[in-house]
Amino acid sequence: MAEAAHAITTGAVARRLGVSPTTVRSWDQRYGIGPAVRANGKHRRWAPGDIAMLEEMCRLTAAGVPPGEAARAARATHGGPGAAAPTGPPQNRDAPQTPQTPQTPQTAQKPQTPSPSPSPRGRQPGSGNGLPLGNVTPECRGLARAAVRLDGPAMESLLEQVVRDYGLVAAWEQVMAPALHAVGRKWASSDDRYVEVEHLLSWHVSTALRRRAVTSPGPFDATNPVVLACVPAEAHTLPLEALAAGLAERGLPYRMFGGAVPVEALIAVVRRSGPAAVVLWSQARSTAAHALATCVADTASGVRGARTTPLVVLAGPGWAGRGAGTGFLRPTGLREALDAILHLYEGLGGGGRRGRGEDPAGF
């Protein structure tokens, strides 16, 4: 009875946990994560023990545990009248319940890369809180749920874990990038809602990538670095930050110049640093500067008689399609870009113009 005196409403507990009231009600209806006491036999009132169970549910789903499995674990951890598993079909059920397949706990030994989840037949509560995720890994789904809840600590912990367990490339391609794309699509289609979700998720992804870069081994050679820059009018830097972290892991020298680098500044960088390669990122066709790419490719550096020109890497979807020109490297993904740049460094030794490969797609 003492706990009942301190019980709070569903709206209040949702605000406390950073989830929507609909999500809290759905967890009760579908998975039996409900309060021990209901005011007047109908309205939910959440006591401290009930809230502890919900907090465990949030923690597990943020780690990528499917909601059904998370609910069973939360009930087992916080047992009691309100945490008991339902003995029959829940009241006010809005969809038939399907059996949940037991999953391996997230703390168990993991494969080398995250395994994509089966394609969902319909949106389940907590499956991303309305984000268009599609067929993604449990870790990506957990990151998206934490982002929608604005749960910074959960995002930081999950990102650190996936980079450590799977490596940078798999973490970027299967967890970070899909979550970022889903949030971006939701923002674009919802009249500027979710902008706070996109900003917070981007910040935590950037933090994880930069942390990886600064803790990786130093470059084996500080000369002829890889120059990383967004074309003028392009501000999306996260893919370049992922590439920088990957280069750092491999001990390759790089210089990151970030978003919207002016033409004059970029040409000056090439002349002053003598880069082995210049990566130009363009997110949209409207920002792809083909003339700039040609100019950079023809910009020489070094002393007279031993001048060289850089390999130009056209990265990002903005370069796809018409008129990008021939003779530029256009990798289809982070892994391919890293492999191509590593191969370039392994083959360096001759003078003159460095070779430029061709690929019809951009990552």
C-alpha positions as CSV (number, residue, x, y, z in Angstrom):
1,M,0.0,0.0,0.0
2,A,2.9,2.3,0.6
3,E,4.0,2.0,-3.0
4,A,0.5,2.7,-4.2
5,A,0.6,6.0,-2.4
6,H,3.5,7.1,-4.6
7,A,2.1,5.8,-7.9
8,I,2.1,8.1,-10.9
9,T,0.2,8.3,-14.1
10,T,1.2,6.8,-17.5
11,G,2.0,10.2,-18.9
12,A,4.2,11.1,-16.0
13,V,6.2,7.8,-16.2
14,A,6.5,8.2,-20.0
15,R,8.1,11.6,-19.5
16,R,10.4,10.3,-16.8
17,L,11.6,7.5,-19.1
18,G,11.7,9.5,-22.3
19,V,9.3,7.3,-24.2
20,S,5.8,8.0,-25.5
21,P,2.7,7.1,-23.4
22,T,1.6,4.9,-26.3
23,T,4.7,2.9,-26.0
24,V,4.2,2.4,-22.3
25,R,0.6,1.3,-22.8
26,S,1.6,-1.1,-25.6
27,W,4.2,-2.8,-23.5
28,D,1.5,-3.4,-20.9
29,Q,-1.1,-4.7,-23.4
30,R,1.3,-6.8,-25.5
31,Y,4.0,-8.0,-23.1
32,G,2.4,-7.8,-19.6
33,I,4.7,-5.0,-18.4
34,G,1.9,-3.3,-16.4
35,P,1.4,-1.7,-13.1
36,A,0.4,-3.7,-10.0
37,V,-2.4,-1.2,-9.1
38,R,-5.0,0.5,-11.3
39,A,-7.0,3.5,-10.0
40,N,-10.7,2.7,-9.9
41,G,-9.8,-0.7,-11.4
42,K,-9.1,0.9,-14.8
43,H,-6.5,3.8,-14.9
44,R,-2.9,2.8,-14.7
45,R,-0.9,4.0,-11.8
46,W,2.8,3.2,-11.8
47,A,4.5,2.5,-8.4
48,P,8.3,2.6,-7.9
49,G,8.6,-1.1,-8.4
50,D,6.6,-0.9,-11.7
51,I,8.9,2.0,-12.9
52,A,12.0,-0.1,-12.1
53,M,10.6,-2.8,-14.4
54,L,10.0,-0.3,-17.1
55,E,13.5,1.1,-16.8
56,E,14.9,-2.4,-17.2
57,M,12.7,-2.8,-20.3
58,C,14.1,0.5,-21.7
59,R,17.6,-0.5,-21.0
60,L,17.3,-3.9,-22.7
61,T,15.5,-2.6,-25.8
62,A,18.1,0.1,-26.2
63,A,20.7,-2.6,-26.3
64,G,18.9,-4.3,-29.2
65,V,17.0,-7.0,-27.3
66,P,13.6,-7.7,-29.0
67,P,10.7,-6.3,-26.9
68,G,9.2,-9.7,-26.1
69,E,12.5,-11.1,-24.8
70,A,13.2,-7.8,-22.9
71,A,9.8,-8.0,-21.2
72,R,10.4,-11.5,-20.0
73,A,13.8,-10.5,-18.6
74,A,12.4,-7.4,-17.0
75,R,9.6,-9.4,-15.3
76,A,12.1,-11.9,-14.1
77,T,14.4,-9.2,-12.7
78,H,11.6,-7.2,-11.0
79,G,9.2,-9.9,-9.9
80,G,6.0,-9.2,-8.1
81,P,2.3,-8.9,-8.6
82,G,2.6,-6.2,-11.2
83,A,5.5,-7.9,-13.0
84,A,3.9,-11.3,-13.4
85,A,3.5,-12.6,-16.9
86,P,0.0,-12.5,-18.1
87,T,-2.0,-15.8,-17.8
88,G,-4.3,-15.0,-20.7
89,P,-4.9,-12.6,-23.5
90,P,-4.4,-9.0,-22.2
91,Q,-7.4,-6.7,-22.1
92,N,-7.9,-4.0,-24.7
93,R,-5.5,-5.9,-27.0
94,D,-5.1,-4.1,-30.3
95,A,-3.3,-6.9,-32.2
96,P,-2.9,-10.7,-31.8
97,Q,0.2,-11.7,-29.8
98,T,2.7,-13.8,-31.6
99,P,5.1,-16.2,-29.9
100,Q,8.5,-14.7,-29.3
101,T,11.6,-16.7,-30.3
102,P,14.2,-16.7,-27.5
103,Q,17.2,-14.7,-28.4
104,T,20.8,-15.0,-27.3
105,P,21.5,-12.4,-24.6
106,Q,23.5,-9.4,-25.8
107,T,26.3,-10.2,-23.4
108,A,26.9,-13.6,-25.0
109,Q,29.6,-14.2,-27.5
110,K,28.7,-12.4,-30.8
111,P,29.5,-13.2,-34.4
112,Q,32.1,-11.2,-36.3
113,T,29.4,-8.9,-37.8
114,P,25.9,-8.1,-36.7
115,S,23.2,-10.4,-38.1
116,P,20.2,-8.6,-39.8
117,S,16.9,-9.2,-38.1
118,P,14.1,-11.0,-40.1
119,S,11.9,-8.7,-42.1
120,P,9.1,-7.6,-39.8
121,R,5.5,-8.3,-40.9
122,G,4.3,-5.1,-39.2
123,R,5.6,-2.5,-36.8
124,Q,5.9,-3.8,-33.3
125,P,6.0,-1.6,-30.2
126,G,9.5,-0.4,-29.6
127,S,10.7,-1.5,-33.0
128,G,12.2,1.9,-33.7
129,N,9.3,4.1,-32.5
130,G,8.0,4.9,-35.9
131,L,11.3,5.2,-37.8
132,P,11.5,3.6,-41.3
133,L,14.2,1.1,-40.3
134,G,13.3,-1.9,-42.5
135,N,15.5,-5.1,-42.2
136,V,18.3,-4.0,-39.9
137,T,20.3,-5.5,-37.1
138,P,19.1,-5.6,-33.5
139,E,21.9,-3.2,-32.6
140,C,20.7,-0.7,-35.1
141,R,17.1,-1.0,-33.9
142,G,18.3,-0.5,-30.3
143,L,20.3,2.6,-31.3
144,A,17.2,4.0,-33.1
145,R,15.0,3.4,-30.1
146,A,17.5,5.1,-27.8
147,A,17.8,8.1,-30.2
148,V,14.0,8.6,-30.3
149,R,14.0,8.5,-26.5
150,L,16.8,11.1,-26.5
151,D,18.7,8.6,-24.3
152,G,22.3,9.8,-24.7
153,P,23.9,7.4,-22.2
154,A,22.3,4.4,-23.9
155,M,23.5,5.5,-27.3
156,E,27.0,6.1,-26.1
157,S,27.2,2.7,-24.4
158,L,25.7,0.8,-27.4
159,L,28.0,2.6,-30.0
160,E,31.1,1.8,-27.9
161,Q,30.1,-1.8,-27.7
162,V,29.3,-2.4,-31.4
163,V,32.6,-0.7,-32.5
164,R,34.5,-2.8,-30.0
165,D,32.8,-6.1,-30.8
166,Y,32.3,-5.8,-34.6
167,G,35.0,-3.3,-35.7
168,L,34.5,0.1,-37.2
169,V,33.4,-0.8,-40.8
170,A,30.7,-3.2,-39.7
171,A,29.5,-0.8,-37.0
172,W,29.2,2.0,-39.5
173,E,27.6,0.1,-42.3
174,Q,25.2,-2.1,-40.3
175,V,24.4,0.1,-37.2
176,M,25.3,3.7,-37.5
177,A,24.5,4.6,-41.1
178,P,21.1,2.8,-41.2
179,A,20.0,4.5,-38.0
180,L,21.1,7.9,-39.3
181,H,19.4,7.3,-42.7
182,A,16.1,6.3,-40.9
183,V,16.1,9.4,-38.7
184,G,16.9,11.6,-41.7
185,R,14.0,10.2,-43.7
186,K,11.6,10.6,-40.8
187,W,12.7,14.2,-40.3
188,A,12.3,15.0,-44.0
189,S,8.7,13.6,-44.0
190,S,7.4,15.0,-40.7
191,D,7.6,18.8,-41.1
192,D,10.9,19.2,-39.2
193,R,9.9,16.9,-36.3
194,Y,12.6,14.6,-35.1
195,V,15.3,17.3,-35.8
196,E,16.3,17.0,-32.1
197,V,16.6,13.2,-32.6
198,E,18.8,13.6,-35.6
199,H,21.1,16.1,-33.9
200,L,21.6,14.1,-30.8
201,L,22.2,10.8,-32.7
202,S,24.7,12.6,-35.0
203,W,26.6,14.0,-32.1
204,H,27.0,10.6,-30.4
205,V,27.9,8.9,-33.7
206,S,30.5,11.6,-34.3
207,T,31.9,11.2,-30.8
208,A,32.2,7.4,-31.2
209,L,34.0,7.9,-34.5
210,R,36.4,10.5,-33.2
211,R,37.1,8.4,-30.1
212,R,38.1,5.5,-32.4
213,A,40.4,7.8,-34.4
214,V,42.3,9.2,-31.5
215,T,42.8,5.8,-29.8
216,S,44.0,4.1,-32.9
217,P,47.8,3.7,-33.7
218,G,49.5,6.7,-35.2
219,P,50.3,7.0,-38.9
220,F,53.4,5.1,-40.1
221,D,54.3,8.2,-42.2
222,A,53.1,11.7,-41.7
223,T,53.9,12.8,-45.3
224,N,51.6,12.5,-48.3
225,P,48.4,12.3,-46.2
226,V,44.8,11.7,-47.3
227,V,42.9,14.9,-47.5
228,L,39.3,14.6,-46.4
229,A,36.9,17.4,-47.3
230,C,33.3,18.2,-48.2
231,V,32.8,20.1,-51.4
232,P,31.6,23.7,-51.1
233,A,28.0,23.9,-50.0
234,E,28.1,20.4,-48.5
235,A,28.0,20.1,-44.7
236,H,27.5,16.3,-44.1
237,T,30.7,15.2,-42.5
238,L,29.9,12.0,-40.7
239,P,30.8,9.7,-43.6
240,L,34.2,11.4,-43.8
241,E,34.6,11.0,-40.0
242,A,34.0,7.3,-40.4
243,L,36.7,7.2,-43.1
244,A,39.1,9.1,-40.9
245,A,38.6,6.6,-38.1
246,G,39.2,3.8,-40.5
247,L,42.4,5.4,-41.9
248,A,43.6,5.9,-38.3
249,E,42.9,2.2,-37.5
250,R,45.1,1.3,-40.4
251,G,47.9,3.7,-39.4
252,L,47.4,5.9,-42.5
253,P,48.0,9.6,-42.3
254,Y,45.1,11.9,-43.0
255,R,44.0,15.5,-42.6
256,M,40.3,16.2,-42.0
257,F,39.0,19.6,-43.2
258,G,35.3,19.0,-42.6
259,G,32.3,20.6,-44.2
260,A,31.9,23.1,-47.0
261,V,35.6,23.7,-47.8
262,P,36.0,26.7,-50.2
263,V,37.6,26.0,-53.6
264,E,40.6,28.3,-52.9
265,A,41.2,26.7,-49.5
266,L,41.1,23.2,-51.0
267,I,43.5,24.0,-53.8
268,A,45.9,25.6,-51.2
269,V,45.7,22.4,-49.0
270,V,46.7,20.2,-52.0
271,R,49.6,22.4,-52.9
272,R,50.9,22.7,-49.3
273,S,50.5,19.1,-48.1
274,G,51.2,17.1,-51.2
275,P,48.4,14.5,-50.5
276,A,48.5,11.0,-51.9
277,A,44.7,11.2,-52.2
278,V,41.9,13.7,-51.8
279,V,38.5,12.5,-50.8
280,L,35.7,14.8,-51.8
281,W,32.3,14.1,-50.2
282,S,29.0,15.1,-51.9
283,Q,25.7,14.1,-50.3
284,A,23.4,15.5,-53.1
285,R,23.8,16.0,-56.9
286,S,23.2,19.7,-56.3
287,T,26.5,19.9,-54.4
288,A,28.6,17.7,-56.6
289,A,31.3,20.0,-58.1
290,H,32.7,18.1,-61.1
291,A,34.9,21.0,-62.2
292,L,36.4,21.2,-58.8
293,A,37.2,17.5,-58.8
294,T,39.1,17.9,-62.1
295,C,40.9,21.0,-60.8
296,V,42.0,19.1,-57.7
297,A,43.2,16.1,-59.8
298,D,45.4,18.5,-61.9
299,T,46.8,20.4,-58.9
300,A,50.5,19.5,-58.5
301,S,52.6,19.7,-55.4
302,G,56.3,19.2,-54.5
303,V,59.6,20.6,-55.9
304,R,60.2,21.2,-59.6
305,G,61.2,18.0,-61.3
306,A,59.4,15.8,-58.8
307,R,55.9,17.2,-58.7
308,T,53.0,14.9,-58.2
309,T,49.2,15.0,-58.4
310,P,46.8,13.3,-56.0
311,L,44.4,10.5,-56.5
312,V,40.9,12.0,-56.3
313,V,38.2,9.9,-54.6
314,L,34.6,10.9,-55.3
315,A,32.6,9.8,-52.3
316,G,28.9,10.1,-51.6
317,P,25.7,9.7,-53.6
318,G,26.0,13.2,-55.0
319,W,28.5,12.0,-57.6
320,A,26.3,9.2,-59.0
321,G,24.7,9.6,-62.3
322,R,25.5,11.9,-65.1
323,G,28.7,13.7,-66.0
324,A,31.0,12.9,-63.1
325,G,33.9,12.4,-65.6
326,T,36.2,9.5,-66.0
327,G,39.4,8.5,-64.3
328,F,38.3,9.1,-60.7
329,L,38.0,6.5,-58.0
330,R,34.4,6.1,-56.9
331,P,34.1,3.5,-54.1
332,T,30.8,2.0,-53.3
333,G,31.3,1.9,-49.5
334,L,33.5,2.6,-46.6
335,R,35.3,-0.8,-46.8
336,E,36.1,-0.4,-50.5
337,A,37.3,3.2,-50.0
338,L,39.7,2.0,-47.2
339,D,41.0,-0.9,-49.2
340,A,41.6,1.3,-52.2
341,I,43.5,3.9,-50.2
342,L,45.6,1.2,-48.4
343,H,46.4,-0.3,-51.8
344,L,47.5,3.1,-53.0
345,Y,49.9,3.6,-50.1
346,E,51.3,0.1,-50.6
347,G,52.0,0.9,-54.3
348,L,53.6,4.3,-53.7
349,G,57.2,4.7,-54.7
350,G,57.2,6.0,-58.2
351,G,57.0,9.7,-59.1
352,G,54.7,11.6,-61.4
353,R,50.9,11.3,-61.6
354,R,49.4,8.7,-59.3
355,G,47.0,6.3,-61.1
356,R,43.2,6.9,-61.0
357,G,40.9,4.0,-61.1
358,E,37.3,3.9,-62.3
359,D,34.1,2.7,-60.7
360,P,30.6,3.6,-61.8
361,A,29.1,4.0,-58.3
362,G,29.8,6.2,-55.3
363,F,29.4,5.4,-51.6
